[in-house]
Amino acid sequence: MALCPVVGKLLHKRVVLASASPRRREILSNAGVRFEVVPSRFKEKLNKASFSAPYAYAVETAKQKALDVASRMHQKDLRAPDVVIGADTIVTVGGLILEKPVDKQDAYRMLSSLSGKEHSVFTGVAIVHCYSRDGQLDTDISEFYEETKVKFSELSEELLWEYIHSGEPMDKAGGYGIQALGGMLVEYIHGDFLNVVGFPLNHFCKKLAELYYPPKPEDVQRVKHDSIPTVDTFENPSDVEGGGSEPAQRNPGSGEGEGWGPCAPGAGGSLVEAEGDPRARGTKEAAKCNRTAETLPPFPADLLELIEGFKASKALFTACKLKVFDLLRDVAPQKAVDIAGNVDASLYKTERLLDFCTAVGILEKTEQGYSNTELANLYLVSDSEDSLHSFIMRNNDHTWNLFTHLEFAIQEGTSQPRRALGKEAEDLFQDSHPQSKETQLQFMRAMHGLTRLTAHQVATAFNLSWFTSACDLGGCTGALACKLAQEYPHLQVTVLDLPNVMEHASCFQPHGPEAAQISFVSGDFFRDSLPRADLYILSRILHDLPDDRVHDLLSRVSGSSKPGGSLLLVEAVLDDEQAARVSLMQSLNTLVQTQGRQRSRGEYRRLLQQHGFCDVQVARVGDTLDVFLGTRAAP
Ligand SMILES: O=c1[nH]cc([C@@H]2O[C@H](COP(=O)(O)OP(=O)(O)OP(=O)(O)O)[C@@H](O)[C@H]2O)c(=O)[nH]1
């Protein structure tokens, strides 16, 4: 692949990304760069007025971020990394520089100044090559910036506040994330999209090419000014023999603005080398080393992520189990020593865990200590409204064990609760296998968090306003019922679930006005008569059941439905290409846990029709869920 040789030049180096931005991390790792993350502690408070142009401010800030990390790492290890990359993204409008908003009012101020206008996004980048000379840090700095123009639509007050309350603006330059909800505000962009997201990858590759493959005078005519060189363009004997592997050193005679000097004759065409200079010797060795790097196959970044992915999951599970995010919700920032003391763990190892959490964007680290990111406050704190803490703990305590038996599930074609948990698959959802109150509550909280993630979209996938009564079969904590009641004030919703679930449902009952619309009924939808309703709901139930039980349940629902009544079915389906990876992973989850199976959209549609539900409509919700609405025909 043409881009690989450029990025491949970094493969044998210790590369550090001096940034806490999860977006920068993702962009660089998607490009196959292997690197460590050490967030910079440089305070972004240079005097903006002292810069001739906004981009100069971004470039200088990027440089200071990278230098801060280089010098800290050098002091700590007495060895700096080979390359440190720093970046800074700003937005400019009407002569003002906008950085990350400090609070919601600030986000409002920023976003309203962008409404209906074109603005510029600048990302400054510094690539700092580090060398150790007599114990001192020496650096060669290469810097550049990229500009992208973005135009916003006119934004209503309501939209602005809704967007601000989503929490997305808070850690983003200019108060928006073009890659997520913020993309909806954008009318057009001119330039590099990834530059807006935080890292101008294309310009970065060109810069690397310029550094590692400086054109020889005779090549100047051959190289298109703005192209990223490929192997074909540059691979020739003199390039391989003499260099092109280490960045070309600045010609001592050339000024800062002149960029990188052309090759010195006799040094293989690309390096200025001094006899006896250890740095030059290192360069020769590296050149030999990188000769093979050029012919290496593409770096398997995605594969490595797959191989090691379980370690990242386990680190998150551990931080949740130690309630690190609860601790930091209450008091932040906190130093590692205080957090370790609070969670009763080793200081050194806690610090490693906290730094990992910082690197993956769920904690922030400053000189004052660690704090939760917005994401952690929303989802990782154990008692937040949208908490996924119990879902994470369920994965840690339950699903993890099941997945260690995946090979048996595949070989034997059976689910594995007996081997993994000492239970039968059918006992997982039944009263027949009593669970401790804590396990039951953990399961219910996990389902609650998961259901809430998509409940609004499920409730509004179709216009359900003409129904007056609904029954959510296996509706657990009533998370979906609650959204339905909020959306449709004339709808009465019954939640039917097993007695062991209903026993704890009161812990989740809503307190708002919608509480009066919801009732909880204890029962087994396979045995007891179903509460009367003109809309039945089966949300994420059928995939856990084998075919005979699916037919059994659907015929009971169909038998209870009046002509004109409907069934709303919610399931992750198997055959949608876009969602293939997530759905396939869920299908592994189903096969290891239960006797059910994931089905295709066509299969669910046929199942509904077979049981008398016609005019089946389907809507896609989020990345994975399909919502089906079928109407009971007259028998
Ligand atoms: O559309 C988007 N625009 C910007 C972003 C993110 O915004 C921040 C910009 O902040 P900064 O450059 O100061 O970087 P930090 O996040 O503070 O990390 P450092 O440790 O590098 O200072 C950046 O994260 C962009 O990715 C976005 O996501 N979308």
PDBQT file of the ligand as one rigid body, heavy atoms in Angstrom, charges set to zero:
ROOT
HETATM    1  O1  LIG A 701     -14.852  18.570  15.281  1.00  0.00    +0.000 OA
HETATM    2  C1  LIG A 701     -14.044  18.418  16.236  1.00  0.00    +0.000 A 
HETATM    3  N1  LIG A 701     -13.220  19.418  16.642  1.00  0.00    +0.000 N 
HETATM    4  C2  LIG A 701     -12.342  19.259  17.656  1.00  0.00    +0.000 A 
HETATM    5  C3  LIG A 701     -12.275  18.058  18.337  1.00  0.00    +0.000 A 
HETATM    6  C4  LIG A 701     -11.343  17.823  19.497  1.00  0.00    +0.000 C 
HETATM    7  O2  LIG A 701     -11.097  19.053  20.161  1.00  0.00    +0.000 OA
HETATM    8  C5  LIG A 701      -9.886  18.936  20.917  1.00  0.00    +0.000 C 
HETATM    9  C6  LIG A 701      -9.095  20.202  20.689  1.00  0.00    +0.000 C 
HETATM   10  O3  LIG A 701      -8.380  20.513  21.822  1.00  0.00    +0.000 OA
HETATM   11  P1  LIG A 701      -6.797  20.488  21.896  1.00  0.00    +0.000 P 
HETATM   12  O4  LIG A 701      -6.186  20.656  20.569  1.00  0.00    +0.000 OA
HETATM   13  O5  LIG A 701      -6.412  21.428  22.958  1.00  0.00    +0.000 OA
HETATM   14  O6  LIG A 701      -6.506  19.002  22.360  1.00  0.00    +0.000 OA
HETATM   15  P2  LIG A 701      -6.884  18.251  23.694  1.00  0.00    +0.000 P 
HETATM   16  O7  LIG A 701      -8.122  17.436  23.508  1.00  0.00    +0.000 OA
HETATM   17  O8  LIG A 701      -6.896  19.188  24.866  1.00  0.00    +0.000 OA
HETATM   18  O9  LIG A 701      -5.708  17.220  23.855  1.00  0.00    +0.000 OA
HETATM   19  P3  LIG A 701      -4.148  17.561  24.042  1.00  0.00    +0.000 P 
HETATM   20  O10 LIG A 701      -3.733  16.671  25.167  1.00  0.00    +0.000 OA
HETATM   21  O11 LIG A 701      -3.534  17.197  22.736  1.00  0.00    +0.000 OA
HETATM   22  O12 LIG A 701      -3.992  19.014  24.386  1.00  0.00    +0.000 OA
HETATM   23  C7  LIG A 701      -9.164  17.709  20.359  1.00  0.00    +0.000 C 
HETATM   24  O13 LIG A 701      -9.258  16.639  21.303  1.00  0.00    +0.000 OA
HETATM   25  C8  LIG A 701      -9.948  17.350  19.113  1.00  0.00    +0.000 C 
HETATM   26  O14 LIG A 701      -9.913  15.979  18.817  1.00  0.00    +0.000 OA
HETATM   27  C9  LIG A 701     -13.127  17.013  17.923  1.00  0.00    +0.000 A 
HETATM   28  O15 LIG A 701     -13.123  15.893  18.501  1.00  0.00    +0.000 OA
HETATM   29  N2  LIG A 701     -13.979  17.219  16.868  1.00  0.00    +0.000 N 
ENDROOT
TORSDOF 0
